Amino acid sequence: MNLPKVQSSRRAGALNLPKVQSSRRAGALNLPKVQSNRRAGALTLRVGAATLALLSVLVPARAAELTRHEVVLLQPDAELRARVPSVDAYGDYVNAVRAAWFEAIRAHALPQPAAGFVVLAVRPGQQARLWLDVEPPLPEALADALRQRTARTLPPVVRQGPVLIALKLSLDGAPWPRKAAPEPLAWRQAAAIAGEAIDVSDLAQALWDRPER
């Protein structure tokens, strides 16, 4: 993120009285100068604010820091084995997407620490999408960057239905999320309408083509 003259003034105090009175009479004439100074002061403040704004653009904010992260499986092991023909190919894909996400995160600044989940889903046809469950919500620029990085990475082949995992994370030192699994807003709304819990695979399939926001 500044006195010999003082002594001289004292000795000439009586002689200076007329000058003081003269200054008082001229006070009204001096008002425009005071107003001018105020206007100049306001101008200075405006220029100062503009300079600060320019500096904030020229000097980028500190990039977000990935404090902690871990992968969370959202489906039973038996279901995952049935839907993932190649564990190695799927593992390579997850690692590539995570690396792309981390790169996007480090290229953006956060207004405040945040924590939560980024859900990654892959369905037959080598299609992928994500849902966000982060509080406070990520800046839209970062959320879009995560979606774009996901879209650029070719998903592996899966079968029989969607495969979902989540990246649980803390950014800029935010407290680690207490809940064990993600609950994106769209999922909560769908479950509320259904009036019962819905399997995450069914949720992903039902909400796949609906925009997250």
Backbone bond lengths (Angstrom), bond angles and torsions (degrees), N, CA, C in turn:
res aa  C-N    CA-C-N  psi(-1)  N-CA   C-N-CA  omega(-1)  CA-C   N-CA-C  phi
1 M - - - 0.618 - - 1.311 165.64 -
2 N 22.503 157.94 -61.19 1.193 117.67 84.21 1.497 80.26 -176.52
3 L 11.217 133.85 168.02 1.400 98.20 178.53 1.542 105.54 -159.67
4 P 1.239 112.94 4.49 1.456 111.37 171.56 1.522 111.62 -44.54
5 K 1.359 118.28 -34.01 1.456 122.84 179.71 1.520 110.68 -64.01
6 V 1.273 117.36 -36.12 1.470 120.99 178.30 1.513 110.13 -62.54
7 Q 1.320 115.64 -44.99 1.461 119.31 178.91 1.520 110.38 -62.66
8 S 1.303 117.02 -39.74 1.459 120.89 179.28 1.518 110.24 -63.88
9 S 1.311 118.12 -38.65 1.462 121.68 178.87 1.504 110.90 -64.71
10 R 1.324 117.39 -38.67 1.463 120.48 179.64 1.530 110.48 -62.86
11 R 1.331 117.13 -42.46 1.465 119.67 -178.31 1.521 110.51 -67.60
12 A 1.285 117.51 -32.41 1.465 120.50 -177.28 1.517 111.66 -98.68
13 G 1.331 116.35 18.97 1.461 120.21 -174.91 1.513 112.57 -55.79
14 A 1.367 118.69 -48.41 1.470 120.51 -177.10 1.514 110.98 -63.88
15 L 1.302 116.65 -38.91 1.457 120.11 -179.08 1.526 111.55 -69.47
16 N 1.293 116.30 -22.73 1.462 119.57 -176.57 1.516 112.93 -85.02
17 L 1.377 118.12 -9.39 1.462 119.83 -177.26 1.518 112.89 -56.83
18 P 1.317 119.38 -47.87 1.466 118.54 178.30 1.518 112.11 -57.10
19 K 1.292 116.43 -36.67 1.465 119.07 179.68 1.517 110.51 -65.55
20 V 1.322 116.08 -37.37 1.464 119.15 178.06 1.508 109.92 -62.94
21 Q 1.385 116.10 -45.72 1.456 119.63 178.65 1.525 110.03 -61.66
22 S 1.283 116.48 -39.49 1.459 120.47 178.76 1.516 110.49 -61.81
23 S 1.316 116.12 -38.70 1.455 120.00 179.07 1.512 110.54 -64.92
24 R 1.367 115.61 -37.74 1.463 118.09 179.14 1.522 110.93 -65.00
25 R 1.371 115.38 -41.87 1.459 117.74 -179.92 1.520 111.08 -64.42
26 A 1.286 115.36 -30.80 1.466 119.28 -178.44 1.519 112.10 -85.83
27 G 1.356 114.28 1.01 1.463 116.55 -177.26 1.509 112.77 -57.62
28 A 1.355 115.74 -43.06 1.461 118.18 -178.66 1.517 111.02 -61.70
29 L 1.313 115.43 -36.20 1.456 118.59 179.70 1.515 111.51 -68.07
30 N 1.309 115.01 -24.86 1.461 118.25 -178.43 1.522 112.84 -82.21
31 L 1.336 118.34 -13.03 1.455 120.18 -177.08 1.522 113.06 -58.17
32 P 1.338 116.93 -44.36 1.464 115.42 178.14 1.516 112.63 -56.12
33 K 1.330 115.35 -34.72 1.462 117.42 178.85 1.521 110.80 -65.44
34 V 1.343 115.52 -39.20 1.465 118.71 178.19 1.514 110.01 -62.73
35 Q 1.361 115.64 -45.59 1.453 118.85 178.68 1.518 110.51 -61.06
36 S 1.313 115.39 -40.99 1.454 118.94 178.33 1.514 110.43 -59.49
37 N 1.357 115.35 -40.95 1.457 118.43 178.70 1.519 111.08 -63.46
38 R 1.353 115.90 -38.92 1.452 118.44 179.09 1.525 111.13 -64.17
39 R 1.335 113.72 -42.36 1.461 116.33 178.18 1.515 110.82 -62.92
40 A 1.293 115.86 -39.38 1.465 119.15 178.12 1.517 110.43 -65.00
41 G 1.361 114.58 -36.89 1.460 117.75 178.38 1.508 111.62 -64.33
42 A 1.349 115.84 -43.05 1.459 119.41 178.04 1.518 110.83 -62.27
43 L 1.347 114.31 -40.58 1.456 118.58 178.14 1.514 110.46 -62.23
44 T 1.332 115.76 -41.69 1.464 119.58 178.71 1.517 110.93 -61.15
45 L 1.357 115.81 -41.76 1.461 119.33 179.21 1.519 110.98 -63.38
46 R 1.354 115.03 -41.81 1.457 117.96 -179.88 1.520 111.02 -65.01
47 V 1.311 115.65 -42.67 1.460 119.36 178.14 1.520 110.20 -62.69
48 G 1.346 115.92 -39.69 1.458 119.58 178.90 1.513 111.73 -63.21
49 A 1.336 116.53 -42.56 1.460 120.29 178.82 1.521 110.91 -64.24
50 A 1.331 115.76 -40.57 1.461 119.51 178.79 1.522 110.97 -64.15
51 T 1.332 115.59 -38.92 1.466 119.65 178.68 1.518 111.05 -63.49
52 L 1.350 115.81 -43.07 1.461 119.45 178.59 1.518 111.09 -62.95
53 A 1.328 116.27 -41.47 1.460 119.71 178.99 1.521 110.76 -62.63
54 L 1.341 115.96 -41.32 1.459 120.02 178.89 1.515 110.71 -64.22
55 L 1.323 115.95 -41.52 1.458 119.30 179.37 1.513 111.32 -63.76
56 S 1.336 116.48 -36.70 1.461 119.36 -179.88 1.519 111.05 -65.19
57 V 1.338 116.50 -27.24 1.455 120.13 177.07 1.518 110.61 -80.18
58 L 1.314 115.72 -42.98 1.459 119.82 -177.03 1.517 112.23 -71.27
59 V 1.337 117.39 -32.73 1.460 121.36 -179.47 1.521 108.02 -104.54
60 P 1.325 120.10 103.36 1.455 121.54 -175.21 1.519 111.76 -64.50
61 A 1.348 115.09 149.01 1.456 120.18 177.32 1.522 109.44 -68.08
62 R 1.313 114.55 158.49 1.461 119.64 -179.00 1.520 109.99 -62.79
63 A 1.327 116.94 134.42 1.458 121.34 -178.96 1.519 110.40 -66.33
64 A 1.327 115.18 152.21 1.461 120.78 179.35 1.528 110.06 -63.53
65 E 1.306 115.29 144.00 1.467 121.33 179.51 1.525 109.53 -109.09
66 L 1.322 116.24 128.47 1.460 121.78 177.20 1.525 107.70 -82.81
67 T 1.328 116.42 99.84 1.459 121.09 -173.84 1.521 111.87 -73.43
68 R 1.326 116.41 -43.54 1.466 120.94 -176.83 1.523 108.75 -158.33
69 H 1.317 116.51 149.75 1.464 119.51 177.04 1.524 110.22 -158.17
70 E 1.321 114.66 155.41 1.462 120.51 174.57 1.525 108.87 -158.28
71 V 1.331 116.42 153.01 1.459 121.89 179.46 1.525 109.17 -89.07
72 V 1.338 115.57 135.32 1.462 121.92 179.72 1.527 108.52 -118.24
73 L 1.337 117.20 124.75 1.461 121.56 175.86 1.520 108.77 -81.13
74 L 1.327 117.06 137.30 1.461 121.43 -175.28 1.526 113.38 -110.70
75 Q 1.326 117.28 0.45 1.464 120.92 -179.38 1.522 109.92 -131.61
76 P 1.334 116.46 156.53 1.467 119.53 177.43 1.523 111.27 -60.20
77 D 1.304 115.83 151.38 1.458 121.12 -177.46 1.524 111.63 -59.31
78 A 1.321 116.97 -40.27 1.468 120.01 -178.92 1.528 111.11 -62.97
79 E 1.314 116.77 -39.89 1.466 120.69 179.14 1.522 110.87 -66.92
80 L 1.318 116.64 -40.62 1.461 120.25 178.59 1.525 110.97 -63.20
81 R 1.318 116.55 -43.08 1.468 120.10 -179.61 1.530 111.18 -63.21
82 A 1.319 115.94 -36.45 1.467 119.60 -179.17 1.524 111.53 -71.41
83 R 1.308 117.11 -29.08 1.465 120.39 -173.72 1.531 114.04 -97.74
84 V 1.308 117.44 -14.22 1.469 120.80 -177.35 1.524 108.79 -111.78
85 P 1.341 117.88 100.39 1.463 119.89 -178.91 1.526 113.15 -63.23
86 S 1.319 116.59 -38.55 1.465 120.97 -178.62 1.525 109.60 -123.27
87 V 1.318 115.80 106.61 1.460 120.19 178.79 1.526 110.41 -63.41
88 D 1.325 116.34 -37.56 1.466 119.91 -179.41 1.530 111.16 -64.33
89 A 1.336 116.66 -45.03 1.466 120.22 -179.72 1.528 110.53 -64.12
90 Y 1.321 115.81 -40.36 1.465 118.77 179.61 1.528 110.55 -67.76
91 G 1.331 116.49 -41.08 1.464 119.96 178.23 1.518 112.24 -62.34
92 D 1.334 116.43 -41.29 1.467 120.00 177.49 1.529 110.73 -62.66
93 Y 1.324 115.56 -39.38 1.465 120.00 179.52 1.524 111.10 -64.07
94 V 1.311 116.76 -47.15 1.467 120.47 -179.96 1.525 110.40 -60.10
95 N 1.318 116.80 -42.53 1.466 119.73 179.10 1.530 111.57 -63.99
96 A 1.334 116.83 -38.92 1.467 120.37 179.33 1.529 110.96 -66.59
97 V 1.331 116.64 -41.74 1.465 119.89 179.22 1.526 110.43 -66.40
98 R 1.317 116.54 -43.25 1.476 119.29 178.34 1.520 111.05 -59.09
99 A 1.330 116.84 -44.41 1.467 119.92 179.50 1.529 110.66 -61.25
100 A 1.335 116.94 -39.96 1.467 120.61 178.39 1.526 110.68 -66.44
101 W 1.321 116.71 -40.00 1.472 120.28 177.15 1.523 111.16 -62.49
102 F 1.334 115.83 -45.92 1.467 119.39 -178.71 1.528 110.62 -60.69
103 E 1.315 115.90 -38.86 1.469 120.09 178.69 1.527 110.26 -63.44
104 A 1.330 116.22 -41.90 1.468 120.28 179.19 1.525 110.92 -65.56
105 I 1.320 116.67 -42.19 1.468 120.89 -179.49 1.521 110.61 -61.36
106 R 1.318 116.16 -44.01 1.468 120.03 -177.14 1.526 112.38 -72.74
107 A 1.317 117.25 -11.09 1.467 120.90 178.45 1.523 112.27 -93.40
108 H 1.324 116.96 0.41 1.463 120.86 -178.28 1.525 110.45 -127.38
109 A 1.311 114.50 155.53 1.464 120.99 175.60 1.520 109.18 -106.96
110 L 1.327 116.00 147.29 1.458 121.27 178.45 1.524 109.98 -105.36
111 P 1.328 117.95 141.60 1.461 119.76 175.84 1.519 112.43 -68.61
112 Q 1.340 116.36 -23.78 1.461 121.85 178.33 1.521 108.63 -161.15
113 P 1.342 118.29 159.58 1.463 120.46 179.33 1.528 111.49 -56.90
114 A 1.325 115.88 149.48 1.462 120.85 -178.48 1.523 109.40 -145.24
115 A 1.326 115.72 155.57 1.461 120.47 179.65 1.519 109.14 -152.54
116 G 1.335 115.58 156.32 1.460 119.51 178.73 1.510 111.56 155.90
117 F 1.338 115.56 -139.76 1.459 121.65 -173.61 1.530 110.93 -134.50
118 V 1.332 114.75 144.56 1.460 121.97 166.53 1.524 105.75 -115.91
119 V 1.328 116.86 116.08 1.464 122.11 -175.85 1.524 109.36 -94.08
120 L 1.320 115.90 128.74 1.460 122.17 178.48 1.523 108.82 -113.19
121 A 1.320 116.64 124.44 1.463 121.78 179.50 1.521 109.89 -122.84
122 V 1.327 115.65 138.53 1.465 122.34 175.59 1.523 107.26 -127.06
123 R 1.323 116.38 132.82 1.464 118.86 178.76 1.527 109.79 -125.59
124 P 1.334 117.39 165.01 1.462 120.36 -179.91 1.529 111.50 -52.86
125 G 1.327 114.88 143.43 1.458 120.55 -174.40 1.514 111.55 99.35
126 Q 1.352 115.89 8.43 1.471 122.69 -179.83 1.530 111.32 54.56
127 Q 1.320 114.18 49.89 1.458 122.00 176.62 1.523 109.13 -111.64
128 A 1.324 115.84 142.17 1.466 120.45 -179.12 1.521 109.63 -137.30
129 R 1.301 115.48 151.96 1.466 121.34 172.27 1.525 108.19 -157.14
130 L 1.322 115.61 171.12 1.463 118.90 179.96 1.516 110.86 -135.20
131 W 1.320 114.29 160.62 1.462 123.41 171.34 1.524 107.75 -127.87
132 L 1.301 116.02 146.77 1.461 121.24 -179.21 1.520 110.26 -111.37
133 D 1.306 115.19 136.45 1.467 121.97 173.55 1.525 106.51 -136.48
134 V 1.319 115.88 75.94 1.467 122.59 -174.33 1.525 108.94 -126.57
135 E 1.326 115.86 136.80 1.468 121.41 177.90 1.521 110.57 -126.69
136 P 1.338 116.56 133.55 1.459 125.74 -13.45 1.527 110.52 -63.53
137 P 1.332 117.86 160.19 1.463 120.21 -177.34 1.529 112.13 -54.38
138 L 1.320 115.43 144.69 1.462 120.17 178.33 1.527 110.24 -68.00
139 P 1.336 117.67 150.41 1.466 119.80 172.75 1.524 110.02 -54.65
140 E 1.310 117.03 143.65 1.463 120.41 -175.41 1.527 111.77 -59.40
141 A 1.332 116.99 -32.44 1.468 119.38 179.08 1.524 110.94 -62.56
142 L 1.324 117.15 -41.21 1.462 120.51 179.04 1.521 110.62 -71.85
143 A 1.322 117.72 -41.69 1.466 120.45 178.08 1.526 110.61 -58.86
144 D 1.322 116.96 -43.38 1.466 120.68 178.02 1.524 111.35 -65.12
145 A 1.325 116.50 -38.09 1.468 119.99 178.73 1.528 110.69 -63.18
146 L 1.325 117.42 -39.82 1.466 120.80 177.96 1.528 110.46 -63.98
147 R 1.319 116.92 -41.85 1.469 120.32 178.77 1.530 110.68 -64.63
148 Q 1.325 116.07 -42.73 1.460 119.71 -178.63 1.527 111.26 -65.69
149 R 1.334 116.48 -41.81 1.470 119.28 178.95 1.527 110.14 -64.01
150 T 1.324 117.02 -35.78 1.464 120.38 177.71 1.526 110.31 -65.75
151 A 1.324 116.49 -43.43 1.467 120.74 -177.75 1.526 112.07 -65.46
152 R 1.325 117.46 -26.65 1.468 120.60 -177.72 1.529 112.92 -81.24
153 T 1.313 117.85 -11.20 1.463 121.40 -176.01 1.523 109.11 -102.63
154 L 1.319 117.59 119.93 1.465 121.86 -176.57 1.525 110.65 -69.36
155 P 1.330 117.27 122.56 1.467 119.76 -179.82 1.532 111.43 -73.93
156 P 1.320 117.48 159.46 1.457 121.12 176.04 1.530 110.76 -80.94
157 V 1.290 116.51 172.90 1.459 121.79 176.66 1.526 109.45 -76.19
158 V 1.327 116.14 129.97 1.470 121.85 171.11 1.523 107.31 -128.51
159 R 1.329 116.97 166.01 1.465 120.18 -175.85 1.529 110.22 -141.95
160 Q 1.310 115.56 161.36 1.466 124.13 174.11 1.530 114.70 70.48
161 G 1.308 119.31 -8.59 1.458 120.52 179.40 1.515 112.30 151.28
162 P 1.320 116.73 175.95 1.467 120.82 -177.44 1.533 112.82 -65.61
163 V 1.318 114.29 151.63 1.467 122.82 172.93 1.523 107.01 -119.27
164 L 1.335 116.12 127.13 1.466 120.12 -175.26 1.521 111.57 -126.00
165 I 1.315 114.29 138.86 1.459 121.83 168.20 1.527 106.94 -136.03
166 A 1.316 116.76 169.62 1.467 120.42 176.80 1.517 109.19 -136.05
167 L 1.310 115.07 145.96 1.462 121.20 171.84 1.524 107.14 -100.26
168 K 1.309 115.74 112.39 1.467 121.25 176.46 1.522 107.31 -87.70
169 L 1.323 116.98 129.07 1.463 117.85 -173.23 1.524 112.95 -146.74
170 S 1.321 113.39 160.11 1.463 123.11 173.19 1.518 107.41 -128.09
171 L 1.340 116.23 130.80 1.459 121.66 -178.61 1.520 110.35 -117.31
172 D 1.315 115.75 135.64 1.467 122.54 177.46 1.528 112.44 56.58
173 G 1.324 116.20 36.54 1.464 120.25 174.11 1.511 115.66 79.47
174 A 1.320 118.38 15.76 1.472 120.70 178.93 1.527 109.90 -64.24
175 P 1.339 118.59 147.77 1.468 121.05 177.59 1.531 111.18 -56.12
176 W 1.316 115.39 141.94 1.462 120.89 179.87 1.529 109.60 -64.07
177 P 1.347 118.54 132.96 1.470 120.61 -178.21 1.525 111.96 -58.34
178 R 1.322 116.35 137.03 1.461 120.69 179.80 1.525 112.47 -77.76
179 K 1.330 116.50 -34.63 1.466 117.99 -177.14 1.526 110.42 -72.97
180 A 1.323 114.76 149.85 1.456 120.36 -173.23 1.522 112.99 -85.90
181 A 1.326 117.41 -23.92 1.460 120.66 -175.67 1.525 109.98 -136.78
182 P 1.327 116.45 155.98 1.469 119.97 -178.16 1.523 112.38 -73.31
183 E 1.325 114.70 153.92 1.462 122.84 175.04 1.533 108.89 -141.00
184 P 1.323 117.44 70.08 1.468 119.04 179.42 1.528 111.15 -55.92
185 L 1.302 115.76 152.66 1.460 121.06 -176.61 1.523 111.83 -55.06
186 A 1.329 117.88 -43.98 1.467 120.74 -178.77 1.522 111.26 -61.76
187 W 1.329 117.25 -36.04 1.459 120.56 177.85 1.526 110.92 -67.20
188 R 1.312 116.28 -44.20 1.466 119.91 -179.78 1.523 111.02 -62.79
189 Q 1.318 115.85 -40.40 1.460 119.45 179.71 1.523 111.13 -65.17
190 A 1.331 117.16 -41.88 1.464 120.70 179.50 1.524 111.10 -64.79
191 A 1.335 116.74 -41.22 1.460 120.31 178.89 1.522 110.99 -66.22
192 A 1.339 116.67 -36.54 1.468 120.32 179.24 1.525 110.71 -66.05
193 I 1.322 116.86 -39.41 1.465 120.61 178.39 1.526 110.43 -66.51
194 A 1.338 115.73 -40.71 1.465 119.73 179.97 1.522 112.09 -71.64
195 G 1.323 116.28 -24.62 1.456 120.17 -179.70 1.508 113.74 75.88
196 E 1.320 117.28 15.79 1.461 121.29 179.75 1.527 109.36 -159.39
197 A 1.318 115.38 166.12 1.460 120.25 177.62 1.526 109.50 -68.72
198 I 1.317 115.62 142.75 1.463 121.31 -179.84 1.522 108.44 -123.10
199 D 1.308 116.23 138.24 1.462 121.49 177.75 1.527 109.65 -59.88
200 V 1.329 116.25 139.80 1.472 119.49 -176.52 1.521 112.21 -60.97
201 S 1.328 116.90 -32.97 1.458 119.86 178.24 1.529 110.72 -64.99
202 D 1.334 116.32 -42.67 1.466 120.39 177.83 1.532 110.89 -66.99
203 L 1.330 116.57 -38.02 1.463 120.46 177.38 1.524 110.74 -60.54
204 A 1.320 115.61 -47.80 1.461 119.87 -178.43 1.518 111.08 -60.81
205 Q 1.316 116.24 -43.39 1.460 119.91 -179.03 1.528 111.27 -66.10
206 A 1.331 116.78 -40.83 1.464 120.74 -177.93 1.526 112.33 -70.25
207 L 1.326 116.19 -33.67 1.471 120.33 -174.58 1.524 113.26 -101.43
208 W 1.306 117.09 5.23 1.466 120.60 -170.19 1.526 113.24 -55.17
209 D 1.306 116.52 -46.80 1.467 120.06 -173.81 1.524 113.39 -90.88
210 R 1.319 117.77 4.32 1.461 120.52 178.43 1.525 109.68 -92.28
211 P 1.320 117.04 134.35 1.473 118.83 178.47 1.516 110.63 -62.55
212 E 1.320 115.00 146.66 1.467 119.52 -178.65 1.511 111.54 -69.44
213 R 1.328 118.26 -31.88 1.455 121.76 -176.63 1.522 111.29 -117.63
